Amino acid sequence: MSKVNRRLLSSATKCLQKQSLQQLLHLQKLHPRFVDTIKEVSKPAQKESRQITRPFGLKEPVLLNHKLSDTYSLSSIANEVFGARAKERRQKNLDYDLKHSLIFEAKSFENTKGKIFSPPISWFKQEKSLYFPDFVAQTLQGEKESFYQAISEKYSIVRLFSSVTGDQCTMTYFDRDGKDLYSKDYNSFVQEFPDFQIVDINMPTSWIKGFVLNLSLRNLKKSIPVERYDRYFILPNHILPPDIREELYCDNQCSGYIYILDKNGKIRWATSGYATPEDSTLMWKVVRGLQKEATAARNA
């Protein structure tokens, strides 16, 4: 290529770059959210676990929904697809969905081995802890229940998951000293930690998965003690909005999350992903410590 042609190519490239920048700035003025989304989408997948060193969550208790009008019945699915509110909700969630593509989340899960965040070294003090949100959702018992009502009498180990891998991740924390404290040996858990309970939040990633889950509840019930049916919540995905998921660090749906809450809904400790031996030891140390706190408060 001659010097003249190279100069022409260089000038043309600079002109195109300048024009593209001008177009981007113009687009930023007209559609700032769209441009911000494009920037977010271009970010690489998470490479390492986020280390939790301070309390996180919501600054005050928030009720996400006053009633549960959206279940996984055929009529509700029709409303989810065609309803006016559903359209508005889908529009608000579009940015989140673009930022959190399946490939992005799967790669982040792989890079961190499921540890989207690593647990704090101890539990947070009650007065400094932040809140987990309240909601109303259907339970395995078939009734619509308030989450805060379910946790109001005991400290709770809360499992939150949206996928098979997330479910498997959280289950690993209940394999303790050869016992399955989640299911088969749940009575041992109750005897050792009388001020604690296990609460499940199963949050299907889409209405179709929720519909399938609703059809398979009979099989699900076989794996859970009957006395826990009213503490197993099936939460429609849209009720926990993207901004709150980010506040709770549970915005990767490939992983699963454990939150230890007190009776007021405050997050006293949390972890994610598969349990390492160190994680498991730490979690049960936290549970023992908070059991002592509950006993002292009860006897005060």
VENPEHU-V393470 format. One record per backbone hydrogen bond with DSSP energy under -1.0 kcal/mol. NH is the residue of the N-H (numbers start at 1). CO is the residue of the C=O. If there is no record, write none. Layout:
nh:NH co:CO
nh:NH co:CO
This chain:
nh:6 co:2
nh:7 co:3
nh:8 co:4
nh:9 co:5
nh:10 co:6
nh:11 co:7
nh:12 co:8
nh:13 co:9
nh:14 co:10
nh:15 co:11
nh:16 co:12
nh:17 co:13
nh:18 co:14
nh:19 co:15
nh:20 co:16
nh:21 co:17
nh:22 co:18
nh:23 co:19
nh:24 co:20
nh:25 co:21
nh:26 co:22
nh:27 co:23
nh:28 co:24
nh:29 co:25
nh:30 co:26
nh:31 co:27
nh:35 co:31
nh:36 co:32
nh:37 co:33
nh:38 co:34
nh:39 co:35
nh:40 co:36
nh:41 co:37
nh:42 co:38
nh:43 co:40
nh:50 co:116
nh:52 co:118
nh:58 co:131
nh:64 co:134
nh:77 co:73
nh:78 co:74
nh:79 co:75
nh:80 co:76
nh:81 co:77
nh:82 co:78
nh:83 co:79
nh:87 co:83
nh:88 co:84
nh:89 co:85
nh:90 co:86
nh:91 co:87
nh:92 co:88
nh:93 co:89
nh:97 co:93
nh:98 co:94
nh:99 co:95
nh:100 co:96
nh:105 co:101
nh:106 co:102
nh:107 co:103
nh:108 co:104
nh:109 co:105
nh:110 co:106
nh:111 co:107
nh:112 co:108
nh:114 co:109
nh:115 co:112
nh:116 co:114
nh:118 co:50
nh:124 co:268
nh:129 co:125
nh:131 co:58
nh:132 co:265
nh:134 co:62
nh:137 co:145
nh:139 co:143
nh:140 co:229
nh:140 co:232
nh:142 co:139
nh:145 co:137
nh:147 co:135
nh:150 co:146
nh:151 co:147
nh:155 co:195
nh:156 co:261
nh:157 co:197
nh:158 co:259
nh:159 co:199
nh:160 co:257
nh:161 co:201
nh:167 co:163
nh:168 co:164
nh:169 co:165
nh:170 co:166
nh:171 co:167
nh:172 co:168
nh:173 co:170
nh:174 co:171
nh:176 co:174
nh:176 co:179
nh:179 co:176
nh:181 co:174
nh:181 co:179
nh:185 co:180
nh:186 co:183
nh:189 co:185
nh:190 co:186
nh:191 co:187
nh:192 co:188
nh:193 co:189
nh:196 co:193
nh:197 co:155
nh:199 co:157
nh:200 co:231
nh:201 co:159
nh:202 co:233
nh:203 co:161
nh:210 co:206
nh:211 co:207
nh:212 co:208
nh:213 co:209
nh:214 co:210
nh:215 co:211
nh:220 co:216
nh:221 co:217
nh:223 co:220
nh:224 co:221
nh:228 co:225
nh:229 co:226
nh:231 co:228
nh:232 co:229
nh:233 co:200
nh:234 co:138
nh:235 co:202
nh:239 co:236
nh:245 co:241
nh:246 co:242
nh:247 co:243
nh:248 co:244
nh:250 co:245
nh:257 co:160
nh:258 co:271
nh:259 co:158
nh:260 co:269
nh:261 co:156
nh:262 co:266
nh:265 co:262
nh:267 co:130
nh:268 co:260
nh:269 co:260
nh:271 co:258
nh:273 co:256
nh:280 co:276
nh:281 co:277
nh:282 co:278
nh:283 co:279
nh:284 co:280
nh:285 co:281
nh:286 co:282
nh:287 co:283
nh:288 co:284
nh:289 co:285
nh:290 co:286
nh:291 co:287
nh:292 co:288
nh:293 co:289
nh:294 co:290
nh:295 co:291
nh:296 co:292
nh:297 co:293
nh:298 co:294
nh:299 co:295
